[in-house]
Amino acid sequence: MMEQDQLGAARFRNRDAGDFHAAVMDSNLHIPQTIGGPFTWQGKRRGAIVLKRLDYFLNNVAWTEAVPDGVVEILPRTTSDHAPILFRAQYPRNGGAKPFRFLNAWLLHPGLEDLVHHSWNAPIVAAGIYKFIGKLARLKASLKY
């Protein structure tokens, strides 16, 4: 916590902030930049509103390397005097298989029912959920063409 992490009537205690900063550094942790508001807590002291950043998202080098494009967002307060902190993992798309999505336009195609029936009833060497997944993949491929 630094002096700019507080706004209002409460007194800033430099020693406490230094202890927190030292503990973070000694633990090899990092406080990433955030988006959203700068304060995570709101209260009243001596009749005046006080805003502070009391809550932090901490990570280490391994976390940063695993999710390099992650974003830490301070969300608006709702019922609590503390604002929630949300971490959004933004993984690059690896070009893997896309999920199956049914398009309503297919229902207008006159041969859809026959295509689905033929694809779904063709033999497949699998059992259980793997049989279902295989049939779905085959149907998806049939619908693409």
PERA-V720384 format. One record per backbone hydrogen bond with DSSP energy under -0.5 kcal/mol. NH is the residue of the N-H (numbers start at 1). CO is the residue of the C=O. Records with the same first field share a line. If there is no record, write none. Layout:
NH = CO ; CO
This chain:
5 = 2
6 = 3
7 = 51
14 = 12
17 = 13
18 = 14
19 = 15
20 = 16
21 = 17
22 = 18
23 = 19
24 = 20
25 = 21
26 = 22
27 = 23
28 = 25
29 = 24
30 = 59
32 = 30 ; 57
35 = 72
37 = 74
40 = 52
41 = 52
42 = 81
43 = 50
45 = 48
48 = 45
50 = 43
51 = 7
52 = 41
53 = 5
54 = 52
58 = 56
59 = 30
64 = 60
65 = 61
66 = 62
67 = 63
68 = 65
70 = 67
71 = 88
72 = 33
73 = 71 ; 86
74 = 35
75 = 73 ; 84
83 = 40
86 = 73
88 = 71 ; 86
89 = 87
91 = 89
104 = 102
106 = 103
107 = 104
108 = 105
109 = 106
112 = 109
115 = 111
116 = 112
117 = 113
118 = 114
119 = 115
120 = 116
121 = 117
122 = 118
126 = 124
130 = 127
131 = 128
132 = 128
133 = 129
134 = 130
135 = 131
136 = 132
137 = 133
138 = 134
139 = 135
140 = 136
141 = 137
142 = 138
143 = 139
144 = 140
145 = 141 ; 142
